[in-house]
Amino acid sequence: MEPVLEIRNVSHVYGADTPFEHVALDNVSLTVGRGEFVGLIGHTGSGKSTLIQHMNGLLRPSNGQVLFEGQDVWSDAKLTRRLRFHVGLVFQYPEYQLFEETVFQDIAFGPKNMGLSEDEVRARVLRAAGFVGITEKELEKSPFDLSGGQKRRAAIAGVIAMEPDVLILDEPTAGLDPVGRESILENIRAYQAAQGASVIMVSHSMEEIASNVDRLLVMNDSHLVMDATPAEVFAKPEELVQMGLAVPKVTQVLLKLRELGVDVPASAFTVEQAEKLLLPLLKGGKAAC
Amino acid sequence: MLKDVTLGQYFPGETAVHKMDPRTKLVLVIVYIVALFLAKGAAGYALVAGCLLAVVWISKIHLKVILKGLKPLMLIIILTAVLNLFYGQGEPLVQFWIFKITKQGIENAVFMVLRITLLVAGTFMLTYTTSPIALTDGLESLLSPLKKIGAPVHELAMMMCIALRFIPTLIEETDKIMSAQKARGADFESGNILARAKALIPILVPLFISAFRRADELATAMECRCYHGGEGRTKLHALHYAGRDYTAYCLGALMLAGVIVLRRFGL
C-alpha cells in the first residue's frame, strides 16, 4: 500500500523545564497507507490526542520527523500549513468550534482558507453536507439552532469540505445516541469510499473499532505498543485489560464460553462473526452448556 | 503557546512558605510592599531584596520561573529606566542635544527598576505558593470585618474564587478552539491588524458561548448543592495560625523596622 503519512521516531515533551514536565509521546513510529481505515485506542492520557495533533502539524515533535507523501512537514512553514488541508483533524466534541452565522458559512471556513474560488467552495460545501446528511434547509440555519447530533455533523462537514487525503477523528461518536453513532460512522465510511481517503479514528468503543477498522494501533503510557489487525490485537485480551482497555463484548462472551468448556475459537470480534461461529454449534447440538 | 503564561500561576509544594496561612502571606506581602516603598538607599533595598531571596530559597521556586514571569513586564521596566535616567536633577555627567544624564538620574533609574522588579517578584511569590482557593479564603477572612458595614465580602470572595478557578479552564479551552480552527486552516500569525482582528472571531465566538454555558452549568450545580450565599456557611478547611505564622509575622515586622531605621540614616 502506498504510504501517505509517516511518523518517524517522534517524541513529544510538554512543559519542558518546568515542574509540570511530561513526556506525552516516546519514540513513536508508524505509517498510514492510502485508503486505510485505522483505529487508535488507548486509555485516557496515553498520548492519543498528542499523536494525532502531530499528524497534521499542530504540534511540533520534540524529536523525530513527520512526513507527508515523503516530505518532512516541518522543513518549510508553507508545507506545514498546507498539510492541514491534506490531513483533516476533527477534534473531540467538534461542535464547540462552530462560530459562523449559518451552517453553510461554517462549513465553508476551511475551503475558504484554502483560497479556493467561490464556486469551488460552494460545490465542496454542498458535497460535504451531502456526506453527513445535512439538508439544504439546514445549511441556511444558524449552527446554534441545530440539535446536538446535527451540530456534530456540521462540524465534521467543516473538515470534510477541505477534502483531505487523511481524515482523523478524535472520538467522533462520543456523547451521541446509538442511532446517531452508527449514522456518523456510515458518513465517515461513505467519505472514505468516495475519496479513497485514509481514516484514522480514535475511539473508546471496542465494538465501533472492531466493525470499522482494517488496522488497529494501541497506545499505552506514551508508547505505541501494538500495530496490527483487529483480530491480532483482540487475540490478546489479558494485555488489553492490563492497559485499561477491553476486547469487544462478543469476544468476551466467546472467551467466557471457552472458560466454561465450550470448544469455540475466540477469534470473532463482531456479532456477525460470532454468529457464524456459534450457529453451527447450536444446530449441531454439540454445545455442552 | 498560551499555556506558557505564568502570571498568577500556582506551583504546588510542601515548603514552609507553601504551608503558611494565606492570611499571613497576604499581610506580609502588604508589609513587604510598604517596606519596599519606604526603602531609600542601597542598604534598604538590599534588606528587602535579601528577604525576598530568602523566601524564594525556602519555597524552592526556581529563580528561572520568576524571571520568566517578569519577561512580559520588560517593556515597562525598560521604559521606566530610560525615563528616570533623563529626568534627574543636578550636575549633568553626560549631555547631548536636549538630554542630560545626572548622577541622581542614574540612581533613580536603578532604584526604580529594582523597585518594580522586587514589587512584581514579591507578589509572584504569593500566587506561586498559594492556591487560588487558599488565597480567596485568606482574603475573605481578612476582609470579614467589612461585613459589619454591609459589604458583600463572601460574595466577592466567591466571585474571585470562581474567576480564578476558570482562568486555566478557559486558557485550555482557547488552546483547543485555536487548534481546531488552525486545523481548518485558520491563520493567526500573518496579515495586517485588521486581518488579525478578524481572525480572532472564530476563536472568540465559540469561547464566549462556552463560557456562558459553563457559567450556566456552574450556577445550576451550585443551586443543586443548596448554595445560598455566605450566611451560616462553615469551612471544610478552617484557617488556623501555626507557629510558623507568628515567626513570619515577627520577621516581617523586623524587616519593616529595619527599613525604617535605615531610612532614618538615609541609607
Interface residues (C-beta under 8 A of the other chain):
Chain A: G15 D17 T18 P19 Q53 N56 L58 R81 R84 F85 G88 L89 V90 F91 P94 Y96 Q97 L98 F99 F109 G110 N113 M114 F144 G158 V159 M162
Chain B: K3 F11 P12 K64 V65 K176 I177 S179 A180 Q181 K182 A183 R184 G185 A186 D187 I201 P202 V205 P206 I209 S210
